[in-house]
């Protein structure tokens, strides 16, 4: 099952991820916003999506699997539920804390892509 790239991006940004602009790369990088300070992000909780050509509108199974691992979900179903909004941002924070991820340090102030 492939996922539409634009739907994944919309879901991530709607779930507390912010796009980090890096004009030197050919990927769009998404990092999790800090739950305490929305002007900062947590750099070690991130994933990326290739900008690629317009003909690649869907993410392959392999890419979905990589994104799931990068975001530390236990299963593909859990990741898909998160994208479909069946899994809340608070539940995601709880999952990360249960895995002993430090959500507070280090934080980096981001520059908006706007």
N, C-alpha and C positions, 0 to 999 in steps of 0.2 A: 504494500500500500504506500503510495507516495502522497506527500502533502504539498499543497500549494504554497509556494514561497511567500507570497504577499500575505496570506492568511496567518502563517507562522509569525511573520514579523509583526503584524497587527496584534496578534495575541500576546507576544512577548512584551511589546511596548505597553499594552494595556494591563499587564500583570506586574509592573514594577521594574521592567528592564529599560535601560536607556541606551541609545545608540551612541557609541564613541566614534567620533570622526577621526579617521586616519587616512589622509589622502594619498599616502604612499603605498597603501595596500589595495588589493582588489577584492577585499571582503568587507562586509559590514559587521562590526563587532558590537555585541550587546552585553552589557554588564548589569548586574542587579543593583538597584538603588538601595542606599542605606535606609533601613526602616526608621531611624531616628532623625536623619537629616537628608531630605530629598535633593539637596544640592550636591550630594556626594554619592559615589558608587563604590561597590565592593569589587575590586579588580580580579579576585581569584574565583568569582562566581560569574562565568561568562561563556558565551558561545559565539559562533560566527556563521555568517551566511555569505556565500559567494555572490558578488554582484553579477558576474557572468553575463552572458548575452541574454537578450529578451526571449530567446527561444527556450531557455531553461526556466520554465515557470514553476516546475515542481521539484521538490527535494527527493532524492532517491532514498531507498531503504537504508543504504549505508550511511548517508548523511544524517538521516533521522536518528539512527543508532548512535552516531558520534555526538550529536547534540544532546541526546538523552544522557550519555555518559559525562559530557562536559558539565551538564547542569545537575549531576549527581542524583538522578532519579533511579530507583531500584528496578523499574521495569518500563517497557515501552508503553504499556497500558497507563501507567502512572503519568508518564510524560504527555501522552495524548489527552488524558483527562485534564491535566493542567492547561494544555492549549485550548481545550474545549470549554474551559471555565468550570469544570466539575470539581476542580481542585483549587482551593483559594490560595492567595498569596500568603496568608497567615499559616496555612497548612504547609506550604513550601518552606517558610522560615523555620517551622517546627521540625520538618524533615532534616534540614541542614544542621540545626542545633543538635538534633539527635545523633548526627554523624560527627559531632564535635567540630563543626566548622565555626570559626570565629567570624561572626558577621560584623564586628565592629572595627577591627584593625586588620589591615591598613585601609584607610579610606582616602579617596582621591577626589578632589573637586573636579567636576567635568565642565567642558565647554559644550554648550548646546550646538546642535547642527543647524539651528535656525539662524 
